[in-house]
């Protein structure tokens, strides 16, 4: 089967085009949206002077803790933190490469 995958400036496969990718690009977008929403909640609560321990309890209650989000996407919490920090899945395609992948069956 022939398909096109994104590659970086060195020609290496990236993002969901990488054979060991754990998440699709769409899943990463959804995860980043949830993390942005989490950041808003934390910012609003900090602005009201709420203690960090109470913020953490609230995040768990509304299912917006990092641990909950990681479980939702079936990844580790550290992987989620790396995506959030831009250490994982932060490359943009420079070009597309044609690859032949074996068909299942």
DRENPA-3360 file (N, C-alpha, C; in nm, 2 decimals, always signed):
BEGIN
1 = XXXXXXXX = +0.08/-0.12/+0.00/+0.00/+0.00/+0.00/+0.09/+0.12/+0.00 ~ +0.06/+0.22/-0.09/+0.14/+0.34/-0.10/+0.06/+0.45/-0.03 ~ +0.14/+0.53/+0.06/+0.08/+0.64/+0.12/+0.18/+0.75/+0.14 ~ +0.14/+0.87/+0.17/+0.23/+0.98/+0.20/+0.23/+1.01/+0.34 ~ +0.35/+1.03/+0.40/+0.37/+1.06/+0.54/+0.45/+1.19/+0.56 ~ +0.42/+1.27/+0.66/+0.50/+1.39/+0.69/+0.64/+1.36/+0.73 ~ +0.73/+1.44/+0.69/+0.87/+1.43/+0.73/+0.92/+1.57/+0.77 ~ +1.03/+1.56/+0.85/+1.09/+1.69/+0.89/+1.20/+1.73/+0.79;
9 = XXXXXXXX = +1.28/+1.83/+0.83/+1.38/+1.89/+0.74/+1.49/+1.79/+0.70 ~ +1.51/+1.69/+0.79/+1.61/+1.58/+0.76/+1.55/+1.46/+0.69 ~ +1.42/+1.47/+0.66/+1.36/+1.35/+0.59/+1.31/+1.24/+0.68 ~ +1.31/+1.27/+0.81/+1.26/+1.17/+0.90/+1.11/+1.18/+0.92 ~ +1.05/+1.06/+0.93/+0.90/+1.06/+0.95/+0.87/+1.11/+1.09 ~ +0.76/+1.19/+1.09/+0.72/+1.26/+1.21/+0.57/+1.25/+1.24 ~ +0.53/+1.28/+1.36/+0.38/+1.29/+1.40/+0.32/+1.15/+1.37 ~ +0.20/+1.15/+1.32/+0.13/+1.02/+1.30/+0.19/+0.94/+1.19;
17 = XXXXXXXX = +0.27/+1.00/+1.11/+0.34/+0.93/+1.00/+0.45/+0.84/+1.05 ~ +0.49/+0.86/+1.18/+0.60/+0.78/+1.23/+0.55/+0.64/+1.27 ~ +0.62/+0.53/+1.24/+0.56/+0.40/+1.26/+0.53/+0.37/+1.41 ~ +0.60/+0.43/+1.50/+0.57/+0.41/+1.64/+0.49/+0.51/+1.71 ~ +0.42/+0.59/+1.63/+0.33/+0.70/+1.68/+0.22/+0.64/+1.77 ~ +0.21/+0.70/+1.89/+0.11/+0.65/+1.99/-0.03/+0.71/+1.96 ~ -0.03/+0.83/+1.91/-0.15/+0.91/+1.89/-0.16/+0.96/+1.75 ~ -0.28/+0.98/+1.70/-0.31/+1.04/+1.57/-0.29/+1.19/+1.59;
25 = XXXXXXXX = -0.28/+1.27/+1.48/-0.27/+1.41/+1.49/-0.40/+1.47/+1.55 ~ -0.51/+1.41/+1.52/-0.64/+1.46/+1.57/-0.64/+1.44/+1.72 ~ -0.60/+1.33/+1.77/-0.60/+1.30/+1.92/-0.51/+1.40/+1.99 ~ -0.39/+1.44/+1.93/-0.30/+1.53/+1.99/-0.37/+1.67/+1.99 ~ -0.44/+1.71/+1.89/-0.52/+1.83/+1.89/-0.62/+1.84/+2.00 ~ -0.70/+1.73/+2.01/-0.80/+1.72/+2.12/-0.73/+1.73/+2.26 ~ -0.62/+1.66/+2.28/-0.55/+1.66/+2.40/-0.50/+1.80/+2.43 ~ -0.44/+1.87/+2.34/-0.40/+2.01/+2.36/-0.51/+2.10/+2.39;
33 = XXXXXXXX = -0.63/+2.08/+2.33/-0.75/+2.16/+2.37/-0.78/+2.14/+2.51 ~ -0.78/+2.02/+2.56/-0.82/+1.99/+2.70/-0.71/+2.05/+2.79 ~ -0.59/+2.04/+2.75/-0.48/+2.10/+2.84/-0.50/+2.26/+2.84 ~ -0.54/+2.32/+2.73/-0.56/+2.46/+2.73/-0.68/+2.50/+2.83 ~ -0.78/+2.42/+2.82/-0.90/+2.44/+2.91/-0.86/+2.42/+3.05 ~ -0.77/+2.32/+3.08/-0.72/+2.30/+3.22/-0.64/+2.42/+3.26 ~ -0.56/+2.47/+3.17/-0.48/+2.59/+3.21/-0.56/+2.71/+3.24 ~ -0.67/+2.73/+3.17/-0.77/+2.84/+3.20/-0.83/+2.82/+3.33;
41 = XXXXXXXX = -0.87/+2.70/+3.37/-0.93/+2.68/+3.50/-0.83/+2.71/+3.61 ~ -0.71/+2.66/+3.59/-0.60/+2.69/+3.69/-0.58/+2.84/+3.71 ~ -0.57/+2.91/+3.59/-0.54/+3.05/+3.60/-0.65/+3.13/+3.67 ~ -0.78/+3.09/+3.64/-0.89/+3.16/+3.70/-0.89/+3.14/+3.85 ~ -0.86/+3.01/+3.89/-0.86/+2.98/+4.04/-0.75/+3.05/+4.11 ~ -0.63/+3.05/+4.04/-0.51/+3.12/+4.10/-0.54/+3.27/+4.12 ~ -0.61/+3.33/+4.02/-0.64/+3.47/+4.03/-0.74/+3.50/+4.14 ~ -0.82/+3.40/+4.18/-0.91/+3.42/+4.29/-0.84/+3.39/+4.43;
49 = XXXXXXXX = -0.72/+3.35/+4.42/-0.64/+3.33/+4.54/-0.66/+3.19/+4.61 ~ -0.71/+3.10/+4.53/-0.74/+2.96/+4.58/-0.60/+2.89/+4.59 ~ -0.59/+2.81/+4.70/-0.47/+2.74/+4.72/-0.45/+2.62/+4.62 ~ -0.32/+2.59/+4.59/-0.29/+2.49/+4.49/-0.35/+2.35/+4.53 ~ -0.35/+2.32/+4.65/-0.41/+2.19/+4.69/-0.56/+2.19/+4.66 ~ -0.63/+2.30/+4.68/-0.77/+2.30/+4.65/-0.79/+2.30/+4.49 ~ -0.70/+2.36/+4.42/-0.71/+2.36/+4.27/-0.70/+2.21/+4.22 ~ -0.60/+2.14/+4.28/-0.58/+2.00/+4.24/-0.70/+1.92/+4.27;
57 = XXXXXXXX = -0.77/+1.94/+4.38/-0.89/+1.86/+4.41/-1.00/+1.90/+4.31 ~ -1.01/+2.02/+4.28/-1.11/+2.06/+4.18/-1.08/+2.00/+4.05 ~ -0.96/+2.00/+4.00/-0.92/+1.94/+3.87/-0.96/+1.79/+3.87 ~ -0.94/+1.72/+3.98/-0.98/+1.58/+3.98/-1.13/+1.57/+3.98 ~ -1.20/+1.66/+4.05/-1.34/+1.65/+4.05/-1.40/+1.67/+3.91 ~ -1.35/+1.76/+3.84/-1.40/+1.79/+3.71/-1.33/+1.71/+3.60 ~ -1.25/+1.62/+3.64/-1.18/+1.53/+3.55/-1.09/+1.60/+3.45 ~ -1.02/+1.69/+3.50/-0.92/+1.77/+3.42/-0.78/+1.76/+3.47;
65 = XXXXXXXX = -0.75/+1.66/+3.56/-0.62/+1.65/+3.61/-0.53/+1.59/+3.49 ~ -0.40/+1.61/+3.50/-0.32/+1.55/+3.39/-0.33/+1.40/+3.39 ~ -0.34/+1.34/+3.51/-0.35/+1.19/+3.52/-0.48/+1.14/+3.45 ~ -0.59/+1.21/+3.47/-0.71/+1.17/+3.40/-0.70/+1.19/+3.25 ~ -0.65/+1.30/+3.21/-0.64/+1.32/+3.06/-0.55/+1.22/+3.00 ~ -0.44/+1.18/+3.07/-0.35/+1.08/+3.01/-0.42/+0.94/+3.00 ~ -0.49/+0.91/+3.11/-0.57/+0.78/+3.10/-0.67/+0.78/+2.99 ~ -0.73/+0.89/+2.97/-0.83/+0.91/+2.86/-0.77/+0.88/+2.72;
73 = XXXXXXXX = -0.65/+0.92/+2.70/-0.58/+0.90/+2.57/-0.49/+0.77/+2.57 ~ -0.49/+0.70/+2.68/-0.42/+0.57/+2.70/-0.27/+0.60/+2.68 ~ -0.22/+0.70/+2.74/-0.07/+0.73/+2.74/-0.03/+0.76/+2.88 ~ +0.10/+0.77/+2.90/+0.15/+0.80/+3.04/+0.14/+0.95/+3.07 ~ +0.14/+0.98/+3.19/+0.14/+1.12/+3.23/+0.26/+1.19/+3.18 ~ +0.38/+1.13/+3.19/+0.50/+1.19/+3.14/+0.49/+1.22/+2.99 ~ +0.43/+1.13/+2.91/+0.42/+1.16/+2.77/+0.33/+1.28/+2.75 ~ +0.22/+1.29/+2.82/+0.13/+1.40/+2.81/+0.20/+1.53/+2.85;
81 = XXXXXXXX = +0.28/+1.53/+2.95/+0.36/+1.65/+2.99/+0.46/+1.69/+2.88 ~ +0.52/+1.59/+2.82/+0.61/+1.62/+2.71/+0.55/+1.68/+2.59 ~ +0.43/+1.63/+2.56/+0.35/+1.69/+2.45/+0.31/+1.83/+2.48 ~ +0.27/+1.85/+2.61/+0.23/+1.99/+2.65/+0.34/+2.08/+2.65 ~ +0.46/+2.04/+2.68/+0.58/+2.12/+2.68/+0.65/+2.14/+2.55 ~ +0.60/+2.06/+2.45/+0.65/+2.08/+2.31/+0.77/+1.99/+2.29 ~ +0.80/+1.89/+2.38/+0.92/+1.80/+2.36/+0.88/+1.68/+2.27 ~ +0.75/+1.66/+2.26/+0.70/+1.55/+2.17/+0.59/+1.61/+2.08;
89 = XXXXXXXX = +0.59/+1.56/+1.96/+0.49/+1.60/+1.86/+0.48/+1.75/+1.83 ~ +0.60/+1.81/+1.83/+0.60/+1.95/+1.81/+0.66/+1.99/+1.68 ~ +0.69/+1.90/+1.59/+0.75/+1.93/+1.46/+0.64/+1.95/+1.36 ~ +0.67/+2.04/+1.26/+0.58/+2.06/+1.15/+0.64/+2.00/+1.03 ~ +0.56/+1.94/+0.95/+0.61/+1.88/+0.82/+0.68/+1.98/+0.73 ~ +0.79/+1.94/+0.68/+0.86/+2.02/+0.58/+0.83/+1.98/+0.44 ~ +0.79/+1.85/+0.43/+0.75/+1.79/+0.30/+0.68/+1.66/+0.33 ~ +0.63/+1.60/+0.23/+0.57/+1.47/+0.24/+0.65/+1.36/+0.16;
97 = XXXXXXXX = +0.65/+1.24/+0.22/+0.73/+1.14/+0.16/+0.64/+1.02/+0.12 ~ +0.66/+0.97/+0.01/+0.59/+0.85/-0.04/+0.65/+0.72/+0.02 ~ +0.57/+0.64/+0.09/+0.62/+0.52/+0.15/+0.53/+0.40/+0.11 ~ +0.59/+0.28/+0.10/+0.52/+0.16/+0.07/+0.51/+0.08/+0.20 ~ +0.39/+0.05/+0.25/+0.37/-0.02/+0.37/+0.31/-0.16/+0.33 ~ +0.35/-0.26/+0.40/+0.29/-0.39/+0.37/+0.15/-0.40/+0.41 ~ +0.07/-0.47/+0.33/-0.07/-0.48/+0.35/-0.09/-0.59/+0.46 ~ -0.19/-0.57/+0.54/-0.22/-0.68/+0.65/-0.29/-0.80/+0.58;
105 = X = -0.27/-0.91/+0.64/-0.34/-1.03/+0.59/-0.26/-1.13/+0.55;
% end
